[in-house]
Amino acid sequence: MLEKEGKTILENSKELGWVLEPDAKALMKLHGLDIPEFILTNDFESADKFLNKSDCPVVAKAVSKSILHKTEHKAVVTGITSSEQLKKEVMRLKKLEGCENILVEQMVEGIEVIIGAKNDFQFGPVIVFGIGGTSVEIYNDTAIRMAPLKPEDVVSMVDSLKAKEIMLGYRGKAGVNMEVLTHLIVNFSHLIMELEKDIESVDLNPVMCTKDKCVIVDARIILQ
């Protein structure tokens, strides 16, 4: 059942019409889905402390009610490894239209997949899964099933992809952890059923999957 905190997130986002990334990720985490460690701040000092505590590069993103598609506005910077680079990017991001905060999170690597949902006028909530990242529209390699899903549905979706060899492991490269991926997609589908009356669509893209985990790197929720 949707937590009170989750309902509050949706209610506070209704006027905007979509859910800001930090709130969308918080909603996913409330439902037991994995997100990166992050800090939401409007000053460099806090961001720098987070960088120095991280054992990997970080990503910085502008959080703005005026920016829905971050890549189109150069509102995302990946692979930040130094305080000097972080300060430069934080200062630049804060100048973007409507930027209220900076989301700084640990950078996650892996196989990029997309997990999404939409409210179909005929069938109700449907789940989309496939190869993700910025090239998702180019490859158009996705599978669709009606929610809620069962574990066997996830296996079927993976098997239907042109890139299923990449998902399962190809030429000595590790594939995704199918048990973790299945748990993620099935749980996500049940969350979507709970959100049916509130959402128009949800995009988790990319979700970074490895042989150990699947982490939601970006999340966007469009409300009805």
N, C-alpha and C positions, 0 to 999 in steps of 0.2 A: 504494500500500500504506500502511496506517495506520502513522504514525510511532510510535516507542517512547514519545515524550512523550504522544501521544494515548492510547495504551493505559494509561499511568500515570494519566491524568486519569480515565478510565472506572473503573479499578480502585479508585482512591481515593474514588470517588463511590458505589460499590456499596452500602455500608451505609446511606447517606442515601436511595438510591433514585432520585435525580435529580441533575443536574449544575448546580452554581452558575453563574450567568451569566458571570462572568469566565473560568471554565474552559471553559464551552460555547463562548464566543467564541474562546478560544485554540485550541480544537479546530478551529473553522471556519477560523481564520487559517492553521493548519498545512496545511490543504488548499487554500490559495490563495484563500480567500474574503475579501472586504473588510469590515473592522470599523472603527469610529471610533478615533481616538487617545484613550487613556484613562490614568488612574492609579488604582491601588488603594491606599487609605491608610486609616488610622484617626485621622489628625490634620488639623486645619484648615490648618496652615501649608503642608503639602505640596499640599493641594487648592488653596489660594490661589495658590501658585506656578504650578500648572498653568493656573488661570484666567487669570492675568496673561500667560502665554505664548501663550494661545489667541487667535486672531483672530476668534472667534465666541462666542456664548453657550455655556454648558456645561450638562450634565445631571448631577444627583447622584442616586444610587440606594443604598439600603441593601442590603448583602449579608448575608443571614441564612439559616441552615438551617431556620428556622421560617417563612420567607415565600417561598412558591412563586409566588403571584400578587401582584406588587408593587402594582398599581393599587388592589387591594382594601384594602390596608393603608396607602395614601398613602405608599408607600416610593419614589416617583419624583418628582423635581422638575425641570421643564424650564425653559429660558429664563433661566438664572442669569447675570447680567451684572456684578454687583458683589461685592466682598469682603464687604460687610456682609450681603447676601442669602445668600451662600454660607455664611458662618459660622453664621447663624441656622438654615439648613436642615441643615447638617452636625450641629449640636448636637441638632436634633430627630430626625434619622434615627438617630443613635447610641443614642437611647433606645428605639427600636423593639425588639420581642422578638427576641432572639438575634442582633442586629446585631453582626457581627464587624469589618466593614470598610465603607468608603464607596467606591463606584465613581463616579469623576468623569470624564466623557468629553465630547468635543466634540459639540455639538448639530448634527444633520444634518437638512436639510429635503429634501422631495421628495414624490413620489407614494408613498403607503403601500401596500405589497403584503405578502402573507403567503406564505411558502414553507415547506411543512411535509412531514412524512412520518409514516407509521405502518406498523406491521407487521400486515398483514391476515392473519387466521388461514387464509384460503383462497388469497389471491393472493400473499402475501409483501409485501415493501416496496412501498408506493405513494406517489407524490408528489402533494401538494396545492399548488395555486397560485391566488391570487386577490387581490381587493382586501383590504387588511389594516387594521391599527390596532385601536383599541378597538371599532370598529363592525363588525368582521368577522362576528360572529354575527347582527347585524341584517340586513346586506345579503345574507349567505349566497351570495356571488357567487364561486364557486370551480370549478376544473376538476381532475380527478384522472386520473393515468396511472400505469401500472405502471413501476417502476424496473428497469433504468437507462433514462434518457431519451436521445433523440437530438435534435439541434437542431430538426428538423421537428416534434417533439412539443411543444416549447415554443411554436412558432408556432401550432400547433393549439389549445393551451390558451388562449393569449391571445385567439385568434379566437372562442373559445366563450364568453367572458365577456360579460355584459350591459354592462359598463363598458369594453369594449375601446377605445372612442373616447378615453376618458381615458388609457389606456395608450399609444395611438398618437399622441395630440395632438388637442386639441379646442378649436375656436374661437380659434385663434391661440396657445394654450398649448402649450408643449413637452411631448412625450410622453417615454416612457422610452427609453433607449438599448437597442434590441432585441439588439444584438450582445453587450453587456455582460450583460444580463439572461439571455440564452440561455446564455452561458458559465457564469454563476452557477448556474442551475438544473441544467444538465447535470452540472457538477462536483459539485454537492450530491447529485444522484441517485446518482453513483458512490460518494460517501462513505457514503451510506446503505446501499448494498450491502455495503460493508466493515463497517458497524456492525450488520448485520442480526441477529446473534446476541446483541447487547448491548442494543439499544434497543427500547422499546415505541413511543415517538413522539418527534418533534422538531418544534419550532415556531420558526421565524424570523419574528418579528412584533413590530414592523414591520421590513421592509426598505425603506429609503428610496431611491427610484430617480429619477434625473434624466436629462437628455439626455447626461450625461457618465459617470455611475457608478451603482452599486447598492451600498449599504452596510447591513450587518446591524446594526440598532440594538438589538435584543433577541434573545436566543436561549435556548431552554429544551429540555433533553433529559431525557426520562423513561426510566429504565432498566428492563429486564425483571426 
